[in-house]
Structure formats: C-alpha cells, structure tokens
Amino acid sequence: MGRKKQNYQKYIRAGIVQLSEVLPFATQKKRKEYGKPSPIREEKEFLGHNVYMDSIRYQTFAKKGCKCVRCGVEGEYFAVERQNNADTARYHLNLYAMKHNKEVLMTVDHTVPASQGGKREVDNLQPMCIICNAKKSDMSDQSDKERFYVR
C-alpha cells in the first residue's frame, strides 16, 4: 500500500512586502559564533510581525541582487511567512519570483559547496532559484559550468 499524499502547506503567509521595504534593512552583523556571547539581534516589523534582519540570505540579496545566476528569473517580492509545523515559529521573509505564473522561491547557493569546504558567507553565496539550486546540488562553479546549464 502506497503512502497517501497529503495537501501540506509548508508556510503560513501573513502577506507580501516590496523589495525596497526589506533590502535596505539587511544588517551586516554576524550571528552568534560558537563560544562567544550572542549579539543583540536587530528586528524590523513587517505586517505586525517582528523579523530578524541579520539573515545571510537578506544580506546576499541586498549585495548581489535578486536574480537567479543560472536561469535569470528575478525575485519580485518578499512574503512574510512562518513554518506551518509550529505555533511558536517566528515569521521570516522569503523572496519569490514568478515563472510561468507560479511562485518560485529564491534561495542562496554556495559558490564553493559546503561539502567541499565552502563557507556560509556572503562572498561565497549567490542568488539562485530553488529549481536551479536543486539541479545544481553540490557541484562547484567550475564543474557546474562544465555539466549544468539551465535556460
């Protein structure tokens, strides 16, 4: 007997905000490092929900843009969302592009994959849609150029 497919919504959405309402507030502060005291995290209110603004994703989008480096789809808006699996989950911002009249989540991708020692720092990250990121997997940019191309 096969598993029954559930209609599961991953995020609960409070609403949508424009790029210009978010990107100027992406802070450059580092989050807590192991063994060091935790810094006070900056928050900003969006649609009645406080969101931490020190996300490496927000910083990457602010510094490198919101366009997928592979297929060129461009993030158009942020959705104020939280995980559907817990009432205590904090709201955060997810960037979305539109492709063929469907939302596509924008992610950040490691230029040098974490599996190959790449760090989770803005200089080693690039904007990429979730579709291209899933296809790329853990290829480095060099092997990516040789084996992967999306149009």
Secondary structure, DSSP 4 states (H G I P E B T S, - for coil): -PPPPP---SEEEEEEEEHHHHGGG------PPTTSPPPPPPEEEETTEEEE---HHHHHHHHH-SB-TTT--BEEEEEEEEETT-TTPPPEEEEEEEETTEEEEEEEEESS-GGGT--SSGGGEEEEEHHHHHHHTT--HHHHHHH----
